[in-house]
Amino acid sequence: MTNAKTDADLTHDPEPVEPHTEVLPVNEDELEALRAERDDMRDRFMRALADAENARKRADRDRREAEQYGSTRLARDLLPVHDNLTRALSVATDQTRKDAAALIEGVELTLRELTQVLARHGVTTVSPAIGDAFDPQMHQAMFEAPLPGTKAGDVIQVMAEGFMLHDRLLRPAQVGVSSNTQK
């Protein structure tokens, strides 16, 4: 006996199978429960998708803020250095400038370099001028005094410059403000 199939065996079509035609009864309660479960799963999926998108956006915003404002503490720590160099130059008299020209030039160069480094990292100065209006968002009033020829709220003295890091205030400018009540 051989296991080889003949041509007649290959061309013989198997008997057709009839599809299952029995219809199962539909339980409306089960169908409604499945629909409710489907709707619940869809709702949970959409919420999870929205949460993931919000987390992505929040992480992106946090990353941008860290890049832009991550140097805040270092910048704040360097501001007193800037103030001290500025104060050193402001008290130098003409005689001191003659006697210690190289030292004064070194301090000026150091201050200029520090200012450039801070600017490269987004730190800019807030420099009010005498006579400018006091801005509580940018200035800190250190004292009030009546000064003839000024009106209330005018800057009458600048004690220290303020600084911004991009669009955030690092330190307000320290100013004296006129308290004149006459106009």
C-alpha positions as CSV (number, residue, x, y, z in Angstrom):
1,M,0.0,0.0,0.0
2,T,1.4,3.4,-0.9
3,N,0.8,6.7,0.8
4,A,0.9,8.6,-2.5
5,K,-2.4,10.3,-3.4
6,T,-3.7,9.9,-6.8
7,D,-5.0,12.6,-9.1
8,A,-8.5,11.5,-8.4
9,D,-8.0,11.9,-4.7
10,L,-6.7,15.5,-5.2
11,T,-9.6,16.6,-7.3
12,H,-12.2,15.3,-5.0
13,D,-13.9,18.2,-3.2
14,P,-14.7,17.6,0.4
15,E,-18.3,17.8,1.4
16,P,-19.3,21.4,2.0
17,V,-19.7,22.4,5.6
18,E,-22.8,24.4,6.3
19,P,-22.4,27.4,8.5
20,H,-23.7,27.4,12.0
21,T,-27.2,28.8,11.7
22,E,-28.4,28.5,15.2
23,V,-29.2,31.9,16.6
24,L,-28.5,32.3,20.3
25,P,-31.0,34.3,22.3
26,V,-29.8,37.9,23.1
27,N,-30.0,38.9,26.7
28,E,-30.7,42.6,26.7
29,D,-29.3,43.0,30.2
30,E,-26.0,41.3,29.3
31,L,-25.8,43.4,26.1
32,E,-26.4,46.6,28.1
33,A,-23.8,45.6,30.7
34,L,-21.3,45.0,27.9
35,R,-22.1,48.4,26.3
36,A,-21.6,50.1,29.7
37,E,-18.3,48.3,30.3
38,R,-17.2,49.3,26.8
39,D,-18.1,52.9,27.4
40,D,-16.4,52.9,30.8
41,M,-13.2,51.4,29.2
42,R,-13.3,54.0,26.4
43,D,-13.7,56.8,29.0
44,R,-10.8,55.4,31.1
45,F,-8.7,55.1,28.0
46,M,-9.4,58.7,26.9
47,R,-8.6,60.0,30.4
48,A,-5.4,58.0,30.5
49,L,-4.5,59.4,27.1
50,A,-5.2,63.0,28.3
51,D,-3.2,62.4,31.5
52,A,-0.2,61.2,29.5
53,E,-0.5,64.3,27.2
54,N,-0.7,66.6,30.2
55,A,2.3,64.9,31.8
56,R,4.3,65.3,28.6
57,K,3.4,69.0,28.3
58,R,4.2,69.5,32.0
59,A,7.6,67.8,31.6
60,D,8.4,69.9,28.6
61,R,7.5,73.1,30.4
62,D,9.5,72.0,33.4
63,R,12.5,71.3,31.2
64,R,12.3,74.7,29.5
65,E,12.0,76.4,32.9
66,A,15.0,74.5,34.2
67,E,17.0,75.5,31.2
68,Q,16.0,79.1,31.5
69,Y,15.8,79.6,35.3
70,G,18.1,76.9,36.6
71,S,20.9,79.3,37.3
72,T,18.8,81.6,39.5
73,R,20.6,80.7,42.8
74,L,24.1,81.1,41.2
75,A,23.0,84.5,39.7
76,R,21.7,85.7,43.1
77,D,24.9,84.6,44.8
78,L,26.9,86.7,42.2
79,L,24.9,89.9,42.7
80,P,26.8,91.0,45.8
81,V,30.1,90.6,43.9
82,H,28.7,92.9,41.3
83,D,27.6,95.4,44.0
84,N,30.9,95.3,45.7
85,L,32.9,95.9,42.5
86,T,30.5,98.8,41.6
87,R,30.9,100.3,45.1
88,A,34.7,100.0,44.9
89,L,34.7,102.0,41.7
90,S,32.2,104.6,42.9
91,V,34.4,105.5,46.0
92,A,37.6,105.8,44.0
93,T,38.6,109.5,44.0
94,D,40.5,111.1,41.2
95,Q,43.7,110.9,43.3
96,T,43.1,107.2,43.9
97,R,42.6,106.7,40.2
98,K,45.9,108.4,39.5
99,D,47.9,106.5,42.2
100,A,46.4,103.1,41.5
101,A,45.4,103.3,37.9
102,A,46.3,99.6,37.2
103,L,44.2,98.5,40.2
104,I,41.2,100.6,39.2
105,E,41.5,99.3,35.6
106,G,41.6,95.7,36.9
107,V,38.5,96.3,38.9
108,E,36.7,97.9,35.9
109,L,37.7,95.0,33.7
110,T,36.5,92.5,36.3
111,L,33.2,94.2,36.6
112,R,32.7,94.4,32.9
113,E,33.5,90.7,32.5
114,L,31.1,89.8,35.3
115,T,28.4,91.9,33.6
116,Q,29.0,90.2,30.3
117,V,28.9,86.7,31.8
118,L,25.7,87.5,33.6
119,A,24.2,88.9,30.4
120,R,25.2,85.8,28.4
121,H,23.1,83.8,30.9
122,G,20.0,86.1,30.7
123,V,20.7,88.4,33.6
124,T,20.1,92.1,32.9
125,T,20.2,95.1,35.1
126,V,17.3,97.2,36.3
127,S,18.7,100.7,36.5
128,P,16.2,103.4,37.4
129,A,17.2,107.0,36.9
130,I,16.7,109.8,39.4
131,G,13.3,111.3,38.7
132,D,11.7,108.0,37.4
133,A,8.4,107.0,38.9
134,F,8.7,104.4,41.6
135,D,7.6,101.0,40.3
136,P,6.8,98.5,43.1
137,Q,7.2,95.6,40.7
138,M,10.8,96.6,39.9
139,H,12.0,98.8,42.8
140,Q,12.3,98.4,46.5
141,A,11.9,101.6,48.5
142,M,14.6,101.8,51.1
143,F,13.5,105.1,52.5
144,E,11.1,108.0,51.8
145,A,12.1,111.6,52.2
146,P,10.7,115.0,51.1
147,L,12.9,116.6,48.5
148,P,12.0,120.0,47.0
149,G,11.3,120.0,43.3
150,T,10.1,116.4,43.2
151,K,6.7,114.9,43.4
152,A,5.6,112.0,45.6
153,G,6.7,108.6,44.2
154,D,9.7,109.9,42.3
155,V,13.0,108.1,42.6
156,I,15.4,110.4,44.4
157,Q,18.4,108.1,45.0
158,V,19.5,104.7,43.6
159,M,21.4,102.6,46.2
160,A,21.7,99.4,44.2
161,E,20.7,98.3,40.8
162,G,18.1,95.6,40.4
163,F,18.5,92.5,38.2
164,M,16.2,90.4,36.0
165,L,16.8,86.8,34.9
166,H,15.0,86.7,31.5
167,D,11.5,87.9,32.5
168,R,11.8,87.2,36.2
169,L,12.9,89.7,38.8
170,L,16.0,88.4,40.7
171,R,16.4,91.4,42.9
172,P,14.6,94.8,42.8
173,A,16.5,98.0,42.5
174,Q,17.0,99.6,45.9
175,V,15.9,103.2,45.7
176,G,15.0,106.2,47.9
177,V,11.6,107.7,47.1
178,S,10.3,111.3,47.4
179,S,7.5,111.7,49.9
180,N,6.5,115.2,48.8
181,T,2.8,115.8,49.0
182,Q,3.0,119.0,46.9
183,K,3.0,118.8,43.1
